Amino acid sequence: MDPLGLSIVEVDANGLIPLDDTLSQADGLYVAEGNRLELVDDEECQEASVEVGSGDGCCDGLETPIKEDCGSIGANKPFEGQLFDNCEDAYEFYNLYALATGFGIRKWRTNKSMKTGEPIRKSYVCDKEGRKNENEKRDIDREVKRRRIVREGCEAKMDIKLTKDGKWKVRCFVQDHCHDLTSPNKARLHHSHTTFHKKASCKNLMDKMHSEGFGPITIARAINIASGGSCSDITTDQVSSHLRKQRSNNMGKEAVTVVNWFQQKRAEDPDFQFAVEVDVEGNLRSMFWADSRAREAYLTFSNVIVFDVTYKTNRYRMPFAPFTGVNHHRQSALFGCALLADEREETFIWLFRVWLKCMFGKAPGCIITDMDVAMRNAIRIVFPNTRHRFCKWHIDRHLVEHVPAMREEDSEFAKAYHHWFYRKYKIDSEREWRTLVEKYKIEERSWLGKMWDLRSHWVPAYFRDTFTAGMTSSSRSESINAFFDGFVNQSTTLQEFVVQYEKAVVDRRKKEAEEDWRTKSSRAVLRTKSTLEADAAKYYTRVIFDMFQLEFIASMDCWEDIESENGNMTEYKVGMRNEEEWRRYKVVYDASEGVNATCECAMFETQGILCKHILRVMDMRRLRTFPERYLLNRWTIGARYRVTVLESTSKGDSNEVTPFEKWCITSKVQRVLDEHPRKKSISKKIEEDLNIWLAECEQSKKDREIVLESSGSQVQSNHLIETSEIFIHDPKVVTTKGRPKNATRFKSPLEVSQSQPKPRTCKKCGGKGHYASTCKNRPKGDDDGENLSVH
């Protein structure tokens, strides 16, 4: 690229360099002489020369993809009567002259035709033209910080007008300036010459880097480093200005843009589902979305999910509500996401119903949340058969704040509390609680007394039969939130947030694919010759087998005692060697129907992995194969790829096919096509069968129409009319910071103290709750003005 920013095509034998009309800034031919390029103009016979500098900080003439060359440039000055094909060429010519001379220009005045409304005259002036307005009233009765004066009243300009033949002619050119000109190495700092950040290639690069979570400082630094650095580097302010302009262009259109994005995803993925809630004024309130991969994964990993709404980093302060679960590698999996208008019970009911419908009406086995009352009521209404568990981290935090005795781990109350909390059975837990209440005088109205009424939501004894995948807190949901840290902020638009969520989903699925590959491309190292260990290594994923192997090796150090025998049922006491009696666990083994073993520790019921106690009994009874009933599909390598068994969710004797049954059939057909993509015989067989079924459906439809006509019935079908016009407004901005005022969570003493206003302090006596004017402790005769003398 030449110093003018023009693409040089070739040099002929005479040294002439022809320029493409679409790229040139001045028509004609350049002749190359040493380090100079002279413009040969046929009509005006003017010479325009450009000196290619070779000093530091200047380019050496090599073309770069996004940067301009810089150096000392000499250009011909305009003259009256000079013609240009269009006004853009005139502006570029005058701007190039200004760069070579040492000043900047700006567009000043445009005159339009009263008949056509088209421009007929334009004026380009020096950027120091005019003077600052001295009659502004902003600083009346107040101090206003003023910007530095940059206007000097310069009269240098170039006026052009449109001629009858469509050319633009220079009608007036004023060369003289009333101020000092800028040195050549700083001339590019004028606004009219800083055009690099305005180029489409640079804007696209800034947008891409911003979508990846980079800030303006990092974007400017990266682009400048990639371009090699020059005197036309972009600045942080220029990047910020571009990003701010992009956001302002989308103001008022964010909701429509997001819905259009959802529709585009729906076109790419037919099983993509989304729902939008609007108020009576058409403003967006809440929205939910989930793709087919999330819906498919949920059918396999629906035992337990985590739901959390504490993340609010977006422009409208809408709570971010992801549905998070655990996949077969014990990694976090996303089962859909929502942005909510608030945290009221009605909003949660709407979201849970929409999500349940999206997930084929299959409710989760267990859901872990914080202690929000509105959320708890919504779960009880929408998921009546789902076990609801409070997050243990929130319980422990509130416990320390509300019960001062728990702040010391070695306190007598702390030991008694833990002794009650970890009771195995409900009966033992309730008995120990009564002892705790009597000994430490726990009142029913205290925080701990209120939490006892909700014991079925957080005490471990009530979750011994509930699968939680080993989770007791909402940390997995918070780990999803952590992905957004650094990528979103308080000015993030809805579209940007949705795109970042999509990247979080892609990131999670990449990690899942990597773990799949690691499991399939390697074999576990067996530490024993047991067939139980070998079978587990064959089916379990890499992470799950490591957990199983730890339990299996630990079972080698256990011993068992037979407590009782009753036919096929045997009770054992199993524990580690040299372990105290009370630490041992009871294992009940029933051999009447295959292998059926249960343990007091309830590890299999809560985590899906056999504990060392049951493994010890199985090894003692010489089991050679791993019992299938204890091999959960969700922990195997083929968990996500195994199509769920078709099960009807219809009520009564209805013959109507449910959405879940439709999805199962579609999933099976898709799986056959994915596993045998190149076998034409299989796809041909499927097509033949489908054609037969379609013919039967058509015949059945015709038979129904005949019956309806003969009976005189009229059937009216309602079709969803799709339109490109979407009438939906952006959500209302929530101006409050943090949680809304109507939050329903239990407040800790620390939160209560921070929310209360500070008491008034008297300057006279130092007391609280009053001012000096209302102080009752001040001496008499100390009123204001009482001791003043009038002169």
ZAMARGU-4260 file (C-alpha; in steps of 0.2 Angstrom, whole numbers, plus 5000, padded with zeros to 4 digits):
<rodrens>
0) 5000/5000/5000 | 5007/5017/4995 | 5008/5032/5007 | 4991/5038/5001 | 4983/5022/5006
5) 4981/5017/4988 | 4983/4999/4981 | 4997/4999/4968 | 4993/4987/4955 | 5009/4987/4944
10) 5022/4998/4936 | 5024/4998/4918 | 5040/5000/4907 | 5039/5019/4908 | 5039/5019/4927
15) 5020/5024/4927 | 5009/5017/4940 | 4991/5015/4935 | 4978/5016/4949 | 4961/5008/4951
20) 4947/5021/4950 | 4938/5013/4965 | 4953/5014/4976 | 4962/5030/4970 | 4960/5047/4979
25) 4965/5057/4964 | 4963/5051/4946 | 4978/5050/4935 | 4995/5041/4935 | 5009/5041/4947
30) 5027/5041/4941 | 5040/5033/4953 | 5056/5042/4955 | 5067/5036/4969 | 5057/5038/4985
35) 5045/5050/4977 | 5028/5047/4968 | 5023/5061/4956 | 5005/5062/4950 | 5003/5066/4931
40) 4986/5074/4928 | 4981/5075/4910 | 4969/5090/4912 | 4976/5102/4924 | 4995/5096/4922
45) 4997/5098/4941 | 5010/5088/4950 | 5006/5080/4966 | 5021/5072/4975 | 5022/5061/4990
50) 5038/5059/5000 | 5040/5042/5008 | 5049/5045/5025 | 5062/5032/5031 | 5063/5039/5049
55) 5058/5030/5065 | 5040/5026/5067 | 5036/5027/5049 | 5031/5013/5037 | 5043/5006/5024
60) 5030/5005/5010 | 5024/4987/5014 | 5005/4984/5014 | 4997/4979/5030 | 4980/4972/5032
65) 4973/4986/5043 | 4986/5000/5046 | 4990/5015/5036 | 5008/5021/5032 | 5013/5037/5039
70) 5028/5048/5036 | 5031/5066/5030 | 5019/5069/5015 | 5020/5082/5003 | 5004/5085/4993
75) 4998/5098/4980 | 4987/5112/4987 | 4969/5115/4980 | 4966/5129/4968 | 4950/5138/4962
80) 4942/5130/4947 | 4949/5113/4951 | 4936/5099/4947 | 4932/5083/4956 | 4920/5069/4952
85) 4911/5069/4968 | 4911/5079/4985 | 4920/5064/4994 | 4935/5065/4982 | 4936/5084/4986
90) 4935/5081/5005 | 4949/5067/5004 | 4960/5079/4993 | 4958/5093/5005 | 4961/5082/5020
95) 4977/5075/5012 | 4983/5093/5009 | 4979/5097/5027 | 4989/5082/5033 | 5004/5087/5023
100) 5003/5105/5029 | 4999/5102/5047 | 4981/5105/5051 | 4965/5096/5052 | 4948/5100/5044
105) 4930/5097/5047 | 4914/5098/5037 | 4906/5115/5040 | 4891/5120/5029 | 4880/5112/5016
110) 4868/5121/5005 | 4854/5111/4996 | 4843/5114/4981 | 4826/5120/4985 | 4819/5110/4971
115) 4827/5093/4973 | 4834/5094/4990 | 4851/5088/4984 | 4867/5096/4990 | 4874/5109/4978
120) 4887/5118/4989 | 4899/5112/5003 | 4912/5120/5014 | 4927/5112/5022 | 4935/5123/5035
125) 4950/5122/5047 | 4946/5113/5063 | 4951/5129/5072 | 4938/5139/5063 | 4926/5149/5074
130) 4927/5155/5092 | 4920/5148/5108 | 4903/5155/5114 | 4906/5167/5128 | 4887/5170/5132
135) 4883/5153/5139 | 4873/5153/5155 | 4878/5137/5162 | 4890/5144/5174 | 4878/5157/5182
140) 4878/5155/5201 | 4888/5139/5200 | 4906/5134/5195 | 4907/5124/5179 | 4923/5116/5173
145) 4926/5122/5155 | 4935/5113/5142 | 4951/5120/5135 | 4949/5133/5120 | 4953/5125/5103
150) 4945/5137/5091 | 4956/5152/5085 | 4944/5160/5072 | 4954/5153/5058 | 4947/5157/5041
155) 4956/5144/5030 | 4943/5134/5020 | 4939/5127/5003 | 4921/5129/4996 | 4915/5118/4982
160) 4899/5119/4971 | 4890/5107/4959 | 4892/5111/4941 | 4879/5108/4927 | 4889/5093/4921
165) 4888/5085/4938 | 4906/5089/4943 | 4911/5098/4959 | 4921/5113/4957 | 4932/5123/4969
170) 4924/5140/4970 | 4934/5147/4985 | 4950/5142/4993 | 4958/5152/5008 | 4976/5146/5012
175) 4981/5157/5026 | 4980/5152/5044 | 4980/5163/5060 | 4988/5150/5071 | 5003/5139/5072
180) 5003/5123/5061 | 5006/5106/5068 | 5022/5097/5066 | 5022/5083/5053 | 5024/5069/5066
185) 5009/5075/5076 | 4998/5080/5062 | 4989/5064/5061 | 4982/5067/5079 | 4969/5079/5072
190) 4952/5071/5071 | 4950/5072/5052 | 4966/5061/5051 | 4962/5048/5064 | 4952/5037/5052
195) 4959/5020/5056 | 4947/5016/5069 | 4933/5021/5057 | 4937/5008/5045 | 4925/4993/5043
200) 4939/4980/5046 | 4944/4989/5062 | 4926/4990/5068 | 4923/4972/5065 | 4939/4967/5075
205) 4933/4978/5089 | 4916/4970/5089 | 4923/4952/5089 | 4935/4956/5103 | 4921/4964/5113
210) 4910/4949/5111 | 4924/4938/5118 | 4924/4948/5134 | 4939/4960/5131 | 4938/4978/5138
215) 4942/4994/5128 | 4960/4995/5135 | 4964/4977/5130 | 4956/4979/5113 | 4966/4995/5109
220) 4982/4987/5115 | 4979/4971/5105 | 4975/4979/5089 | 4990/4991/5090 | 5002/4976/5094
225) 4994/4966/5080 | 4997/4980/5067 | 5015/4983/5072 | 5012/5000/5080 | 5012/5016/5070
230) 5008/5035/5073 | 4989/5031/5069 | 4987/5019/5083 | 4969/5018/5090 | 4965/5024/5108
235) 4955/5018/5122 | 4943/5032/5120 | 4940/5028/5102 | 4936/5010/5106 | 4924/5015/5120
240) 4916/5027/5109 | 4913/5014/5095 | 4906/5002/5108 | 4895/5015/5116 | 4888/5019/5099
245) 4884/5001/5095 | 4874/5000/5112 | 4865/5016/5108 | 4860/5010/5091 | 4851/4995/5100
250) 4842/5005/5113 | 4824/5002/5112 | 4827/4987/5101 | 4835/4974/5113 | 4820/4964/5116
255) 4816/4962/5098 | 4834/4958/5094 | 4834/4944/5107 | 4817/4937/5101 | 4824/4937/5083
260) 4839/4928/5089 | 4828/4915/5097 | 4819/4913/5081 | 4835/4911/5071 | 4840/4897/5084
265) 4823/4889/5082 | 4826/4888/5063 | 4843/4880/5065 | 4837/4869/5079 | 4819/4864/5078
270) 4819/4858/5096 | 4825/4874/5103 | 4812/4882/5115 | 4809/4899/5121 | 4796/4909/5130
275) 4793/4927/5133 | 4782/4936/5146 | 4776/4954/5143 | 4766/4966/5154 | 4750/4975/5148
280) 4760/4989/5140 | 4770/4977/5130 | 4786/4978/5140 | 4797/4963/5141 | 4796/4955/5159
285) 4804/4938/5158 | 4811/4926/5146 | 4817/4908/5145 | 4826/4898/5133 | 4834/4880/5131
290) 4841/4871/5116 | 4838/4853/5111 | 4855/4847/5119 | 4849/4854/5136 | 4832/4846/5134
295) 4840/4829/5129 | 4853/4830/5143 | 4839/4834/5156 | 4830/4817/5152 | 4845/4808/5158
300) 4852/4819/5172 | 4835/4825/5179 | 4838/4817/5197 | 4844/4833/5204 | 4845/4852/5198
305) 4851/4868/5206 | 4842/4884/5204 | 4849/4901/5209 | 4844/4919/5205 | 4858/4929/5214
310) 4867/4935/5198 | 4860/4952/5191 | 4874/4959/5180 | 4865/4967/5165 | 4858/4983/5160
315) 4841/4980/5167 | 4846/4972/5183 | 4836/4956/5178 | 4840/4941/5189 | 4849/4928/5179
320) 4841/4911/5183 | 4850/4895/5176 | 4844/4878/5179 | 4860/4868/5183 | 4863/4849/5185
325) 4877/4836/5185 | 4882/4826/5170 | 4890/4809/5170 | 4907/4816/5173 | 4901/4826/5188
330) 4903/4842/5178 | 4890/4856/5178 | 4877/4854/5165 | 4865/4868/5159 | 4846/4863/5157
335) 4840/4880/5152 | 4841/4898/5157 | 4830/4913/5161 | 4831/4932/5164 | 4817/4937/5176
340) 4808/4953/5180 | 4808/4951/5199 | 4809/4937/5212 | 4790/4936/5216 | 4780/4920/5218
345) 4770/4923/5202 | 4786/4926/5192 | 4794/4909/5198 | 4777/4900/5195 | 4778/4906/5177
350) 4796/4901/5175 | 4794/4884/5183 | 4778/4880/5172 | 4787/4885/5156 | 4802/4875/5160
355) 4792/4860/5165 | 4783/4861/5149 | 4799/4862/5139 | 4806/4847/5148 | 4792/4836/5142
360) 4783/4837/5159 | 4796/4828/5168 | 4799/4836/5186 | 4816/4835/5194 | 4819/4822/5208
365) 4827/4836/5219 | 4830/4854/5218 | 4842/4864/5228 | 4839/4883/5231 | 4842/4896/5244
370) 4829/4900/5257 | 4818/4912/5247 | 4800/4910/5253 | 4792/4915/5236 | 4803/4902/5227
375) 4798/4889/5240 | 4780/4892/5238 | 4782/4891/5219 | 4791/4875/5220 | 4777/4867/5231
380) 4764/4873/5218 | 4773/4867/5202 | 4783/4853/5208 | 4773/4845/5222 | 4782/4828/5221
385) 4800/4836/5220 | 4811/4836/5236 | 4816/4854/5240 | 4833/4856/5249 | 4840/4872/5255
390) 4858/4876/5251 | 4869/4871/5265 | 4881/4886/5262 | 4867/4898/5265 | 4862/4889/5281
395) 4879/4889/5288 | 4881/4907/5284 | 4865/4912/5293 | 4868/4901/5307 | 4885/4910/5311
400) 4876/4927/5310 | 4861/4922/5320 | 4868/4910/5333 | 4884/4919/5341 | 4889/4902/5350
405) 4892/4894/5333 | 4906/4906/5329 | 4918/4896/5340 | 4920/4878/5333 | 4925/4871/5350
410) 4911/4879/5360 | 4900/4867/5369 | 4884/4872/5359 | 4893/4870/5343 | 4898/4852/5348
415) 4880/4848/5353 | 4873/4856/5337 | 4884/4845/5326 | 4880/4830/5336 | 4861/4833/5333
420) 4863/4839/5315 | 4872/4823/5308 | 4860/4811/5316 | 4856/4797/5304 | 4837/4794/5306
425) 4822/4806/5309 | 4818/4799/5326 | 4835/4801/5332 | 4836/4819/5325 | 4820/4824/5333
430) 4825/4817/5350 | 4842/4826/5350 | 4833/4842/5345 | 4822/4841/5360 | 4837/4839/5371
435) 4846/4854/5363 | 4830/4865/5365 | 4829/4860/5384 | 4847/4863/5387 | 4850/4879/5378
440) 4833/4887/5380 | 4830/4889/5361 | 4814/4899/5358 | 4802/4895/5344 | 4802/4913/5338
445) 4821/4913/5336 | 4830/4910/5320 | 4835/4892/5324 | 4817/4889/5331 | 4809/4895/5314
450) 4822/4884/5304 | 4817/4869/5314 | 4799/4871/5307 | 4807/4869/5290 | 4819/4855/5295
455) 4812/4844/5280 | 4821/4856/5268 | 4839/4856/5276 | 4842/4842/5289 | 4852/4828/5282
460) 4841/4815/5291 | 4827/4819/5280 | 4836/4817/5263 | 4843/4799/5266 | 4832/4792/5252
465) 4835/4807/5240 | 4848/4807/5226 | 4858/4823/5226 | 4873/4817/5217 | 4883/4822/5232
470) 4878/4840/5231 | 4872/4850/5246 | 4874/4868/5240 | 4871/4879/5225 | 4889/4881/5221
475) 4887/4873/5204 | 4875/4887/5199 | 4887/4900/5206 | 4901/4892/5196 | 4891/4896/5180
480) 4889/4914/5186 | 4908/4915/5188 | 4910/4911/5170 | 4902/4928/5166 | 4913/4938/5178
485) 4924/4949/5166 | 4913/4946/5152 | 4897/4956/5157 | 4895/4971/5167 | 4881/4984/5173
490) 4880/4990/5155 | 4878/4974/5146 | 4864/4973/5134 | 4851/4958/5134 | 4858/4952/5117
495) 4876/4953/5123 | 4871/4943/5139 | 4862/4930/5128 | 4877/4928/5117 | 4888/4926/5132
500) 4877/4912/5139 | 4878/4903/5123 | 4897/4904/5125 | 4896/4897/5142 | 4886/4883/5136
505) 4898/4879/5122 | 4912/4880/5135 | 4904/4867/5146 | 4900/4855/5132 | 4918/4856/5126
510) 4924/4851/5143 | 4911/4837/5142 | 4918/4831/5125 | 4936/4832/5131 | 4931/4821/5146
515) 4922/4809/5135 | 4937/4807/5124 | 4949/4804/5139 | 4937/4791/5146 | 4936/4782/5129
520) 4954/4784/5124 | 4961/4776/5140 | 4959/4762/5152 | 4958/4762/5170 | 4973/4755/5181
525) 4965/4741/5191 | 4973/4739/5209 | 4965/4722/5212 | 4961/4706/5203 | 4942/4708/5208
530) 4929/4706/5194 | 4919/4719/5203 | 4932/4732/5200 | 4935/4726/5182 | 4916/4728/5178
535) 4915/4745/5186 | 4930/4751/5175 | 4921/4744/5160 | 4906/4755/5162 | 4909/4770/5173
540) 4917/4786/5167 | 4934/4790/5172 | 4929/4802/5186 | 4916/4791/5193 | 4927/4775/5193
545) 4940/4785/5203 | 4927/4788/5216 | 4922/4770/5216 | 4940/4763/5216 | 4943/4773/5232
550) 4928/4765/5241 | 4933/4748/5234 | 4951/4749/5241 | 4944/4756/5257 | 4933/4740/5258
555) 4948/4730/5259 | 4952/4737/5276 | 4935/4734/5283 | 4928/4720/5293 | 4911/4714/5296
560) 4901/4705/5310 | 4885/4696/5307 | 4871/4704/5318 | 4857/4693/5314 | 4851/4680/5300
565) 4833/4678/5295 | 4831/4666/5280 | 4838/4676/5265 | 4840/4692/5275 | 4856/4695/5284
570) 4862/4710/5295 | 4880/4715/5296 | 4890/4728/5306 | 4904/4734/5295 | 4917/4747/5299
575) 4936/4750/5297 | 4948/4740/5307 | 4952/4746/5324 | 4937/4758/5323 | 4925/4762/5337
580) 4909/4752/5338 | 4898/4768/5336 | 4906/4772/5320 | 4901/4756/5311 | 4886/4755/5299
585) 4873/4742/5298 | 4871/4733/5281 | 4856/4723/5277 | 4858/4710/5263 | 4843/4702/5255
590) 4847/4687/5244 | 4829/4683/5240 | 4828/4692/5224 | 4845/4693/5217 | 4856/4705/5226
595) 4848/4719/5237 | 4859/4728/5250 | 4856/4744/5259 | 4868/4753/5271 | 4865/4766/5285
600) 4877/4778/5277 | 4865/4780/5262 | 4879/4783/5250 | 4871/4774/5236 | 4854/4782/5238
605) 4861/4800/5239 | 4877/4798/5227 | 4873/4783/5216 | 4890/4774/5220 | 4891/4759/5231
610) 4899/4762/5248 | 4914/4753/5255 | 4902/4744/5268 | 4891/4736/5254 | 4907/4732/5244
615) 4914/4723/5259 | 4899/4712/5261 | 4898/4708/5242 | 4916/4703/5242 | 4914/4692/5257
620) 4899/4684/5248 | 4910/4681/5233 | 4900/4690/5220 | 4908/4689/5203 | 4898/4701/5193
625) 4893/4719/5196 | 4874/4720/5200 | 4865/4730/5186 | 4853/4738/5199 | 4868/4747/5207
630) 4875/4752/5190 | 4866/4769/5187 | 4865/4774/5169 | 4869/4792/5173 | 4886/4788/5178
635) 4891/4777/5163 | 4900/4783/5147 | 4885/4780/5136 | 4873/4790/5147 | 4870/4805/5136
640) 4870/4794/5120 | 4857/4781/5126 | 4840/4786/5121 | 4828/4786/5135 | 4815/4772/5136
645) 4799/4777/5129 | 4787/4779/5144 | 4769/4787/5142 | 4765/4802/5152 | 4747/4802/5146
650) 4733/4802/5159 | 4720/4789/5160 | 4717/4779/5144 | 4721/4793/5132 | 4728/4788/5115
655) 4735/4805/5112 | 4754/4805/5110 | 4763/4816/5122 | 4778/4828/5118 | 4790/4817/5127
660) 4785/4802/5117 | 4786/4812/5101 | 4804/4817/5106 | 4809/4799/5110 | 4804/4793/5093
665) 4813/4808/5085 | 4828/4805/5095 | 4829/4787/5090 | 4828/4790/5072 | 4841/4804/5073
670) 4852/4792/5083 | 4852/4779/5069 | 4856/4793/5056 | 4870/4799/5066 | 4878/4782/5070
675) 4876/4776/5052 | 4878/4792/5041 | 4886/4784/5026 | 4875/4768/5025 | 4863/4772/5012
680) 4854/4756/5014 | 4849/4760/5032 | 4842/4778/5027 | 4833/4770/5012 | 4825/4757/5024
685) 4819/4771/5036 | 4813/4782/5021 | 4802/4767/5015 | 4795/4764/5032 | 4791/4782/5034
690) 4782/4783/5017 | 4771/4768/5022 | 4767/4776/5039 | 4763/4793/5030 | 4751/4784/5018
695) 4742/4776/5033 | 4741/4793/5042 | 4734/4801/5026 | 4721/4788/5024 | 4716/4789/5043
700) 4714/4808/5041 | 4703/4805/5026 | 4692/4793/5035 | 4690/4805/5050 | 4685/4819/5037
705) 4671/4808/5030 | 4664/4804/5047 | 4664/4822/5052 | 4655/4827/5036 | 4642/4813/5038
710) 4638/4819/5056 | 4637/4837/5051 | 4651/4842/5063 | 4662/4857/5060 | 4680/4857/5065
715) 4690/4874/5066 | 4709/4873/5067 | 4719/4888/5074 | 4735/4891/5066 | 4750/4901/5073
720) 4752/4916/5061 | 4771/4920/5060 | 4775/4938/5056 | 4792/4947/5054 | 4785/4961/5065
725) 4787/4959/5083 | 4778/4971/5095 | 4788/4970/5111 | 4797/4984/5121 | 4812/4983/5131
730) 4810/4979/5150 | 4809/4993/5162 | 4826/4997/5170 | 4827/4993/5189 | 4836/5007/5197
735) 4838/4999/5214 | 4855/4991/5218 | 4856/4973/5224 | 4841/4964/5229 | 4823/4971/5227
740) 4815/4979/5242 | 4802/4966/5244 | 4815/4952/5246 | 4808/4937/5255 | 4824/4929/5262
745) 4828/4929/5280 | 4838/4944/5284 | 4854/4942/5296 | 4857/4954/5310 | 4872/4961/5299
750) 4860/4964/5285 | 4847/4972/5296 | 4860/4983/5304 | 4866/4989/5287 | 4849/4993/5281
755) 4844/5004/5296 | 4848/5022/5295 | 4861/5029/5307 | 4855/5037/5323 | 4856/5056/5325
760) 4871/5063/5335 | 4869/5078/5346 | 4884/5090/5345 | 4880/5098/5362 | 4880/5082/5373
765) 4885/5068/5361 | 4869/5059/5364 | 4860/5048/5350 | 4843/5051/5343 | 4842/5070/5343
770) 4850/5085/5336 | 4857/5100/5346 | 4842/5110/5343 | 4831/5098/5352 | 4844/5093/5365
775) 4837/5093/5383 | 4853/5092/5392 | 4860/5109/5386 | 4861/5123/5399 | 4848/5136/5400
780) 4851/5152/5391 | 4861/5143/5377 | 4848/5146/5363 | 4855/5153/5347 | 4854/5172/5347
785) 4851/5174/5365 | 4868/5180/5370 | 4870/5191/5354 | 4872/5210/5356 | 4865/5221/5343
790) 4876/5236/5339
</rodrens>
